């Protein structure tokens, strides 16, 4: 198979129905691409009680020298209403210069292009003066428990060390070359429960309505702003995503009310200092006498979600400049260095080496008719090829 062609690589991967947590043949297909190039390929299955087992892949070319990792995922989200697709979601059909299929941009396309790029480098220059590895999970679109975090631990326990990493997520909002992600905001979630006393709506003095309390406490979480942003990050933002009382009766005051919230935070905070600020706000709001005159403070419980995502910012001139320069040489424009958006598996990789993210245009990810322009696959492959050569030039200098 001519793995120097990113279009054929991507078609092969899309035709593997690897909806999380199913491997679907995608990792097997990737191994078939990498082994003829000289990569030593390993597969590992990660497990944890209460979650599906997940297959992952690690492949390395070279044994010494600077070590560049490419990271990504072959799992994809469900297709939704398959009848709504103009082309079958796992057929990888091309129409009018566009390749359709689930995972086309998120993110089998990035993997297909990096495979083609390293294959072209080897074809033209021989193996790089150092090592290249692929760290590919099947659990990025799922709970992310049996994926990258465990694959990193598994590889590190076997002596693997990395000097830099590129994650091939679709980072570009409009055109290829728009944006490189050099960090991500943190993410912290919680569930707030306010206890009341159930009673008849006509006799409120015999009850204690928790809805008043949950509204007051939710307002305290959202206002005032936590900060106004920093040099590299947007302002931290907390959103209350649901408020529930579980009450179907209109004449019953409920016994409790719950609210769920998520905050995306910048480098003003750590998860620990942010938790302390949230508790301070809740305590102050709960004791507000205007809320329920003559009554005790609002009784609340707060439960934090497991595994908060920590904010990070990559500061690696060699990595960032090598990639930015390759993008500029190929597209003619300098990419924006950004920390916007949600979280990605880069949040795990940053504990092992400097990491940035760059891939295709993400406008159609997770949508019906997810698709990529065929010409963009060639452009991204060219960028990756240039970057590989440039990074090893910087690392070996």
Long-range contacts (C-beta under 8 A, 24 or more apart in sequence): 1-32, 1-33, 3-33, 3-36, 3-37, 3-115, 3-116, 3-119, 4-116, 4-119, 4-120, 4-123, 5-116, 6-109, 6-112, 6-113, 6-115, 6-116, 6-377, 6-378, 6-380, 6-381, 7-94, 7-99, 7-112, 7-374, 7-377, 7-378, 9-33, 9-111, 9-112, 9-113, 9-115, 9-116, 10-92, 10-99, 10-101, 10-104, 10-108, 10-109, 10-112, 10-113, 10-372, 10-377, 11-92, 11-99, 11-101, 12-92, 12-112, 13-74, 13-103, 13-108, 13-111, 13-112, 14-90, 14-91, 14-92, 14-99, 14-101, 14-102, 14-103, 14-104, 14-108, 15-90, 15-91, 15-92, 15-101, 16-74, 16-90, 17-90, 18-74, 18-75, 18-76, 18-103, 18-138, 19-75, 19-76, 19-77, 19-78, 19-79, 19-102, 20-75, 20-76, 20-77, 20-138, 20-139, 20-140, 20-141, 20-142, 21-52, 21-53, 21-54, 21-75, 21-138, 21-139, 21-142, 21-146, 22-75, 22-138, 23-55, 23-74, 23-138, 24-74, 26-74, 26-75, 26-108, 26-138, 27-55, 27-56, 27-57, 27-74, 27-136, 27-138, 30-57, 30-59, 30-74, 30-111, 30-115, 30-134, 30-136, 31-57, 31-59, 33-115, 34-59, 34-61, 34-115, 34-134, 37-61, 37-118, 37-119, 37-122, 38-122, 38-127, 39-134, 44-150, 44-151, 44-154, 46-139, 46-145, 46-146, 46-147, 46-150, 46-151, 46-154, 47-146, 48-145, 48-146, 51-143, 51-145, 51-146, 52-142, 52-146, 53-146, 54-137, 54-138, 54-139, 54-142, 54-146, 54-147, 55-138, 56-136, 56-137, 56-138, 56-139, 56-146, 56-147, 56-148, 56-150, 56-151, 56-154, 57-134, 57-135, 57-136, 58-133, 58-134, 58-135, 58-136, 58-151, 58-154, 58-155, 58-160, 59-133, 59-134, 59-136, 60-131, 60-132, 60-133, 60-134, 60-160, 61-118, 61-127, 61-128, 61-131, 61-132, 61-133, 62-127, 62-128, 62-130, 62-131, 62-132, 63-131, 64-130, 64-131, 65-128, 65-129, 65-130, 65-131, 65-395, 65-396, 66-129, 66-130, 66-131, 66-163, 66-164, 66-391, 66-392, 66-395, 66-396, 67-130, 67-131, 67-132, 67-133, 67-160, 67-161, 67-162, 67-163, 67-164, 68-128, 68-130, 68-131, 68-132, 68-133, 68-162, 68-163, 68-164, 68-165, 68-166, 68-388, 68-391, 68-392, 68-395, 69-132, 69-133, 69-134, 69-135, 69-162, 69-164, 69-165, 69-166, 69-349, 69-353, 70-111, 70-114, 70-132, 70-133, 70-134, 70-135, 70-165, 70-166, 70-167, 70-168, 71-134, 71-135, 71-136, 71-148, 71-165, 71-166, 71-167, 71-168, 71-345, 71-346, 71-349, 71-355, 72-107, 72-110, 72-111, 72-114, 72-134, 72-135, 72-136, 72-137, 72-140, 72-167, 72-168, 72-169, 73-107, 73-136, 73-137, 73-138, 73-139, 73-140, 73-141, 73-147, 73-148, 73-345, 74-103, 74-108, 74-111, 74-136, 74-137, 74-138, 75-137, 75-138, 75-139, 75-140, 75-141, 75-142, 76-102, 76-103, 76-106, 76-108, 76-141, 77-102, 77-106, 77-141, 77-366, 79-368, 80-368, 81-368, 84-368, 84-369, 85-368, 85-369, 86-369, 87-369, 89-370, 94-374, 97-373, 97-374, 97-375, 98-371, 98-372, 98-373, 98-374, 99-371, 99-372, 99-373, 99-374, 99-377, 100-369, 100-370, 100-371, 101-370, 101-371, 102-370, 103-370, 104-364, 104-370, 104-371, 104-372, 105-170, 105-359, 105-360, 105-361, 105-362, 105-363, 105-364, 105-365, 105-370, 105-371, 105-372, 106-169, 106-170, 106-362, 106-365, 106-366, 106-370, 107-168, 107-169, 107-170, 107-359, 107-360, 109-168, 109-170, 109-359, 109-360, 109-372, 109-377, 109-380, 110-168, 110-169, 110-170, 110-359, 110-360, 110-380, 111-136, 111-168, 112-377, 113-168, 113-359, 113-360, 113-377, 113-380, 113-381, 113-384, 114-166, 114-168, 114-381, 114-384, 116-381, 116-384, 117-381, 117-382, 117-384, 117-385, 117-387, 117-388, 118-384, 118-385, 118-388, 120-381, 120-385, 121-385, 121-388, 121-389, 125-389, 128-388, 128-392, 129-392, 129-396, 130-392, 130-395, 130-396, 132-388, 133-160, 133-162, 135-165, 135-349, 137-345, 140-344, 140-345, 144-345, 147-345, 148-345, 148-348, 148-349, 149-345, 149-348, 152-348, 152-349, 152-351, 152-352, 156-352, 161-352, 161-353, 162-352, 162-353, 163-353, 163-354, 163-395, 164-316, 164-318, 164-319, 164-353, 164-354, 164-355, 164-391, 164-395, 165-346, 165-349, 165-352, 165-353, 165-354, 165-355, 165-356, 166-319, 166-323, 166-355, 166-356, 166-357, 166-358, 166-384, 166-387, 167-344, 167-345, 167-346, 167-349, 167-355, 167-356, 167-357, 167-358, 167-359, 168-357, 168-358, 168-359, 169-344, 169-346, 169-357, 169-358, 169-359, 169-362, 170-359, 170-360, 170-361, 170-362, 170-365, 171-338, 171-341, 171-357, 171-358, 171-359, 171-362, 172-359, 172-360, 172-361, 172-362, 173-361, 173-362, 173-363, 174-361, 174-363, 175-331, 175-361, 176-331, 176-360, 176-361, 176-376, 176-379, 176-380, 176-383, 177-327, 177-328, 177-330, 177-331, 177-333, 177-335, 177-379, 177-383, 178-333, 178-335, 178-336, 178-361, 179-335, 179-336, 179-337, 179-338, 179-358, 180-320, 180-323, 180-324, 180-327, 180-335, 180-336, 180-337, 180-338, 180-356, 180-357, 180-358, 181-338, 181-339, 181-340, 181-341, 181-344, 181-346, 181-356, 181-357, 181-358, 182-232, 182-313, 182-314, 182-320, 182-337, 182-338, 182-339, 182-356, 183-232, 183-233, 183-311, 183-312, 183-313, 183-314, 183-339, 184-309, 184-311, 184-312, 184-339, 184-341, 184-342, 184-343, 184-344, 184-346, 184-347, 185-233, 185-234, 185-236, 185-264, 185-265, 185-266, 185-311, 185-339, 185-343, 186-264, 186-265, 186-266, 186-269, 186-270, 186-271, 186-274, 186-308, 186-309, 186-310, 186-311, 187-262, 187-263, 187-264, 187-265, 187-308, 187-309, 187-342, 187-343, 188-262, 188-263, 188-265, 188-271, 188-274, 188-275, 188-304, 188-305, 188-308, 188-309, 189-260, 189-261, 189-262, 189-263, 189-304, 189-305, 189-308, 190-260, 190-261, 190-278, 190-302, 190-303, 190-304, 190-305, 191-258, 191-259, 191-260, 191-302, 191-303, 191-305, 192-217, 192-218, 192-221, 192-258, 192-259, 192-260, 192-261, 192-282, 192-300, 192-301, 192-302, 193-256, 193-257, 193-258, 193-300, 193-301, 193-302, 193-303, 194-256, 194-257, 194-258, 194-298, 194-299, 194-300, 195-255, 195-256, 195-299, 195-300, 195-301, 196-253, 196-254, 196-255, 196-256, 196-257, 197-253, 197-255, 198-252, 198-253, 198-254, 198-255, 199-252, 199-253, 200-251, 200-252, 200-253, 201-250, 201-251, 201-252, 201-253, 202-251, 204-253, 207-253, 208-253, 208-292, 208-295, 209-253, 209-254, 210-245, 210-254, 210-255, 210-256, 210-257, 210-298, 211-245, 211-254, 211-257, 212-291, 212-292, 213-257, 213-286, 213-291, 213-292, 213-298, 213-299, 213-300, 214-243, 214-257, 214-258, 214-259, 215-243, 216-285, 216-286, 216-288, 216-291, 216-298, 217-259, 217-282, 217-285, 217-286, 217-298, 217-300, 218-243, 218-259, 218-261, 219-285, 220-281, 220-282, 220-284, 220-285, 221-261, 221-278, 221-281, 221-282, 226-263, 226-265, 226-268, 226-269, 226-274, 226-277, 227-266, 227-268, 227-269, 229-266, 230-266, 230-267, 230-268, 232-266, 232-267, 232-313, 232-339, 233-266, 233-267, 233-268, 233-311, 233-313, 233-339, 234-266, 234-339, 234-340, 235-266, 236-263, 236-264, 236-265, 236-266, 236-268, 236-269, 236-274, 237-263, 237-264, 238-262, 238-263, 239-263, 264-342, 265-311, 266-311, 266-339, 267-311, 267-313, 269-311, 270-310, 270-311, 271-308, 271-310, 275-304, 278-302, 309-343, 309-347, 310-347, 312-346, 312-347, 312-350, 313-339, 314-350, 314-354, 314-355, 314-356, 315-354, 316-354, 316-356, 318-391, 318-394, 318-395, 319-354, 319-356, 319-391, 320-356, 321-394, 322-387, 322-390, 322-391, 322-393, 322-394, 323-356, 323-358, 323-383, 323-387, 323-391, 325-386, 325-390, 326-383, 326-384, 326-386, 326-387, 326-390, 327-358, 327-383, 329-386, 330-379, 330-382, 330-383, 330-386, 331-379, 331-383, 358-383
